């Protein structure tokens, strides 16, 4: 799933490096805050959300940051992204998180729309050196 996301134009448009291919699974497994959500279509992976637990010092509660979020292009628009977001939010509420956070590319209005409809709000905009940028978005839970 991460190779497909990496090749997608909203990933970086290139496949994962050989190093990443060799070390991604073990690195995620060894990282103590990793939470991965996998969507399946008839037992075949079709979506992924790679998340990490963090901590809000202002709220003194944990949070979940969505680092990577991807749905296979052929299945987009079928609610898989929403199902992943619901699963993430349910887990966040279960472990007492105060919010969800993510970054989304400025040039990805479809994803920004999905996140906004799900209750995320833009918190910060950061321009890249090439003129593009990312929006930091949050969904408050408590």
C-alpha positions in Angstrom: 0.0 0.0 0.0 2.8 2.4 0.8 4.5 1.7 -2.6 1.2 2.6 -4.3 0.8 5.7 -2.2 4.4 6.8 -2.9 3.8 6.3 -6.7 0.6 8.4 -6.6 0.8 12.0 -7.6 -0.5 13.0 -4.2 2.3 10.9 -2.6 5.6 12.0 -4.2 5.0 10.5 -7.6 7.9 8.1 -7.3 8.2 4.7 -5.8 9.8 4.0 -2.4 13.5 3.9 -2.3 15.2 0.5 -1.9 16.1 1.5 1.6 12.5 2.3 2.5 11.3 -0.9 0.9 13.7 -3.0 3.0 13.2 -1.1 6.3 9.7 0.3 6.4 7.8 -2.6 8.0 10.5 -3.3 10.6 10.9 0.5 11.3 7.1 0.9 11.8 7.0 -2.3 14.0 9.8 -1.0 16.2 8.5 2.5 16.5 6.6 2.6 19.8 3.7 4.9 18.7 2.8 3.4 15.3 -0.8 2.7 14.6 -1.7 1.4 11.1 -5.2 1.1 9.8 -5.7 -1.1 6.7 -8.8 -1.2 4.5 -9.6 -4.4 2.7 -11.7 -5.1 -0.4 -12.4 -8.9 -0.4 -9.3 -9.5 1.7 -7.1 -7.4 -0.6 -5.6 -4.2 0.8 -7.2 -1.1 -0.8 -6.5 1.7 1.7 -4.0 2.6 4.5 -3.7 5.1 7.2 -0.3 5.2 9.0 -0.7 7.1 12.2 1.4 7.9 15.2 0.4 8.7 18.8 1.6 12.0 20.1 0.8 14.1 23.1 -0.8 17.6 23.5 1.0 19.5 26.2 -1.8 22.1 26.3 -4.5 19.5 26.8 -2.3 17.1 28.7 -3.8 14.2 26.7 -2.7 12.0 23.8 -3.5 12.7 20.2 -3.2 10.7 16.9 -1.4 12.2 13.9 -2.3 10.8 10.5 1.0 10.7 8.7 0.0 8.8 5.5 -3.5 8.3 4.1 -4.2 6.5 0.8 -7.0 4.8 -1.0 -6.5 2.9 -4.2 -7.6 5.2 -7.1 -9.9 2.6 -8.6 -11.9 2.5 -5.3 -12.0 6.2 -4.5 -15.4 7.7 -3.9 -16.8 4.5 -2.4 -16.5 5.6 1.3 -13.3 3.7 2.1 -11.5 6.9 3.2 -14.4 7.8 5.5 -14.3 4.2 7.0 -10.6 4.7 7.7 -11.2 8.1 9.3 -14.0 6.6 11.4 -11.7 3.8 12.5 -9.0 6.3 13.5 -11.4 8.5 15.4 -12.9 5.5 17.2 -9.4 4.4 18.3 -8.5 7.9 19.3 -11.6 8.2 21.5 -11.0 4.7 22.9 -7.5 5.7 24.1 -8.6 9.2 25.4 -7.1 11.4 22.7 -8.0 15.1 22.6 -7.6 15.5 18.8 -6.6 14.1 15.4 -4.1 15.9 13.3 -2.7 15.7 9.8 -1.0 17.6 7.0 -2.5 17.7 3.5 -1.0 19.1 0.3 -2.4 22.5 -0.7 -2.8 21.1 -4.3 -5.1 18.3 -3.1 -8.5 19.8 -2.9 -10.3 16.4 -2.9 -8.5 15.2 0.2 -8.9 18.6 1.9 -12.7 18.4 1.2 -12.9 14.9 2.6 -11.1 16.0 5.8 -13.2 19.1 6.1 -16.4 17.2 5.8 -15.2 14.8 8.4 -14.7 17.7 10.8 -11.1 18.7 10.4 -10.3 22.4 10.4 -7.3 24.2 8.9 -4.9 25.2 11.7 -1.7 26.3 9.8 -0.6 26.8 6.2 3.1 26.2 5.5 4.5 27.1 2.0 7.2 24.9 0.5 10.2 26.3 -1.3 8.8 25.3 -4.7 5.7 27.4 -4.2 3.4 24.5 -3.1 2.5 24.0 0.5 0.8 21.9 3.1 -2.1 22.6 5.4 -2.0 21.4 9.0 -5.5 20.3 10.0 -7.0 19.2 13.3 -10.2 17.7 14.5 -10.8 18.3 18.2 -12.3 15.4 20.1 -12.6 16.8 23.6 
